[in-house]
Amino acid sequence: MKDHKAVLSLGSNMGDRMGNLRSAVRALSEDEDIGDVEVSGVYETEPVGYDDQPYFLNICVKLSTSLDPYELLRKCNLIEQDLKRVRKIKNGPRTIDLDILTYDDLVSDDPKLTIPHPRMYKRAFVLYPYRDLTGYDGPIPEDKTVTYVGEFDGFEEG
């Protein structure tokens, strides 16, 4: 039974950025332990932390799951591996990045999985798509450029 609710942040700035996002969303939606996948609008965003790289496309995904938070993290890491994510530079370019923002009402300070995501409220590229799915009405930092690109399309829920 998929009775847990989670919100993920996804971003890509290497190769076919939209294709990478579509592939990641498809992988989530086709997983038998994940359902009710909803996707935010798509935002193009200035990089954070390491500026010498292309702009990102960012989305958020809201889903239900029977996976516990650590199993969901493993699933996210497998999707990153499948889409050839390489970790060379902290906050550097990547084909895909999946982060768990929230999981039910869980609060965890575990270094392996901190929930809510420790920097989500400091990142406009997370909060704009997060707001699309959750109605978040808190402050959004204005330190980086975030441009709405359009509605997400290109996947059929499995």
N, C-alpha and C positions, 0 to 999 in steps of 0.2 A: 504494500500500500504506500503510495507516494504522498505522505502526509507532512513532510517538511518543506518549508518555503525558503528559497535562497535567491539572492541577487548577485550576479557576477558582472564584472567589468571586463570587456574585451577590447584589445587594441592591436593595430598592425601598422607598420610603416616601411615594410620591405616587400618588394615584389608586387604581386597583385593584391593590394591591400583589401579591397572589397571581396575578392575571391577567398582570401584567407579568413576573413570574418564569416563569410557564408559557409566555408568548410567547417569551421569551429562550431557554428550554430547547428549545422546539419549533424555533426558528430554528437552534440548534446541531445538534439531532438530524436535521434535514432537510438539512443541508449535506452534499454528496457527499464532501467531504474530511474529515468527522468521523464517528466511529462509536463503538460501545460506550459510550454515554452512561449514566452512573450518577449519581443525584441523592441527596444527603444528606437528612436530615430538615430540617424548616423551623423556624427559630428567630426569635422576635421579640426585637429588641434595642434598647436605648437608643442614641440617636445619640452619635457620637464626634466631637469637634473643634468642632462647632457645635451647641449644645444646644437652641436655639429652633426645633425642628422635630419632626414626628411620629416615632414609633418605626419601625424598619425591620423588614421580613421578610428574612431571610438564608438562603441555601443555598450549598452547594458542589456543583460538577459535576466528575466525573472522566470523561475521554474519551480516545479514541485519535484521532490525526490524521495526515494526510500533509502538513499545513501546517507551515512553519517558524515559529519563535516570532513573528516580525514579521508574517507573514501571519495568524497566529492573532490577534494584537493588532488588525490591521486588521479582521478579521471581528468581533471584539468591539466595536470602535468603530462599525462599520456597524449592528450590532444595537442599540447605544445610540441611534444616530441614528434608526433606524426606529421606536424606541419613544419618541421625542421627548425624549431626555435633553437638558437645558439646564444649562450650567455657569455659574451666576451667582455663587454663594458657595462658596468652598473648603469642602469637606466638608458642603455644604448639601443641601437636599432634592433628590431625583431620582426620576424614574420608574424608572430602572434603572441599575445600575452593574455592570460586568463587569470583574474584575481577574484576570490570570493570576498564580496563586500559585506553581506549579511547572511545569516543562517538562522531562521526562526528569530527568537529573541535572545539568542546565545551571546554571551559576553565571555571571551576567552583571551587571556594574555599569554598563551602558549607561544613561545618563539617560533614554532613550526607553523602555527596557524592562529593569527591574532584576528579576532572577530569582535565587533565590526572592524573592517580594514583600518589600520591605524592612521592612514593619511587620506582617507576618502574625502573628509570634509575640508581638506586643504587643496583639493584638485578640481578645478572647473571641468576638466575633461571627463571626470567621473560624475560630477553632480548634475550636469545638464542631462545626460542620458538617464541617470538615476531618477531625476525628477519626472521624466517622461513616464516611467513605470510605477512610481510610488507616490507621486504628488508631493514630494519633498518641497517644502517652502522656506527652508532656512537660507542663510547667506551662502553666496557662491563667490569665491575669490575672483578677482578681475585681473590677475597678474599675467595671464597668458591668453592668446587669441583662441577662441573657440567659435567655429562657424557651423551652423546647421547645414547639412548637405541634402538631407531628404529622408524619406521613409526607408526602412530596411526592407529589402525584398530578396527573393532568390532561394528560399528554402521551403520545403513542405514538411510539416510536422509529421514525425513517424509514428 
